[in-house]
Amino acid sequence: MAKVRNMFFVLLTFAFLSGIIAGCGGGVSEEQMKQLNDLKAEVESVQSQVNAKESERNAILKQIVDKETKIGDYKKQTEAAKNCVNAMK
């Protein structure tokens, strides 16, 4: 969902800037090019942050799955121990 939102933001930004550039008959000024380059750099920075957070999220989800598996194993061992104790009685 975050990727879609970020891609939409990027496309919207480029569409907006393209409209400004196309609407101006005098060409692009140095300041406009600097703003465009700054926006591109910001988009790349945000995208790298998104990628890092997605990697972190995936690592956390893997840890959760591993811990849930261990919990399931412990529950099975506990039940087996209870059945063993009950069988001895």
C-alpha positions as CSV (number, residue, x, y, z in Angstrom):
1,M,0.0,0.0,0.0
2,A,2.8,2.4,0.8
3,K,4.5,1.6,-2.5
4,V,1.4,2.5,-4.4
5,R,1.0,5.7,-2.5
6,N,4.6,6.7,-3.1
7,M,4.5,5.8,-6.8
8,F,1.3,7.9,-7.0
9,F,3.1,10.8,-5.3
10,V,6.0,10.5,-7.7
11,L,3.7,10.4,-10.8
12,L,1.7,13.3,-9.5
13,T,4.8,15.3,-8.9
14,F,6.2,14.7,-12.3
15,A,2.8,15.4,-14.0
16,F,2.5,18.6,-12.1
17,L,6.1,19.7,-13.0
18,S,5.6,18.6,-16.6
19,G,2.4,20.8,-16.7
20,I,4.3,23.7,-15.4
21,I,7.2,23.2,-17.8
22,A,4.9,22.7,-20.8
23,G,2.8,25.7,-19.9
24,C,5.7,28.0,-19.8
25,G,6.8,29.1,-23.2
26,G,10.0,30.6,-22.0
27,G,11.7,27.3,-21.2
28,V,13.0,26.1,-17.9
29,S,15.0,28.3,-15.6
30,E,18.0,27.1,-13.5
31,E,15.9,27.5,-10.3
32,Q,13.2,25.2,-11.7
33,M,15.8,22.6,-12.7
34,K,17.2,22.8,-9.2
35,Q,13.8,22.3,-7.7
36,L,13.1,19.4,-10.0
37,N,16.5,17.8,-9.1
38,D,15.8,18.4,-5.4
39,L,12.4,16.7,-5.7
40,K,13.9,13.8,-7.6
41,A,16.6,13.4,-4.8
42,E,13.9,13.6,-2.2
43,V,11.8,10.9,-3.9
44,E,14.8,8.6,-4.2
45,S,15.5,9.2,-0.5
46,V,12.0,8.4,0.6
47,Q,11.9,5.4,-1.7
48,S,15.1,4.0,-0.1
49,Q,13.6,4.6,3.4
50,V,10.4,2.8,2.3
51,N,12.5,-0.2,1.1
52,A,14.5,-0.2,4.3
53,K,11.3,-0.3,6.4
54,E,9.8,-3.0,4.2
55,S,12.9,-5.1,4.8
56,E,12.7,-4.5,8.5
57,R,9.0,-5.4,8.5
58,N,9.7,-8.6,6.6
59,A,12.4,-9.5,9.1
60,I,10.0,-8.9,12.0
61,L,7.3,-11.0,10.4
62,K,9.8,-13.8,10.0
63,Q,10.7,-13.6,13.7
64,I,7.0,-13.7,14.6
65,V,6.5,-16.8,12.5
66,D,9.6,-18.4,14.1
67,K,8.3,-17.6,17.6
68,E,4.8,-18.9,16.8
69,T,6.3,-22.1,15.6
70,K,8.3,-22.5,18.8
71,I,5.2,-21.8,20.9
72,G,3.4,-24.5,19.0
73,D,6.3,-26.9,19.6
74,Y,6.3,-26.1,23.3
75,K,2.5,-26.6,23.5
76,K,2.9,-30.1,21.9
77,Q,5.7,-30.9,24.3
78,T,3.7,-29.8,27.3
79,E,0.7,-31.9,26.2
80,A,2.9,-34.9,25.7
81,A,4.4,-34.4,29.1
82,K,0.9,-34.1,30.7
83,N,-0.2,-37.3,28.9
84,C,2.9,-39.1,30.1
85,V,2.3,-38.0,33.7
86,N,-1.4,-38.9,33.4
87,A,-0.5,-42.3,32.0
88,M,1.8,-43.0,35.0
89,K,-1.0,-42.3,37.5
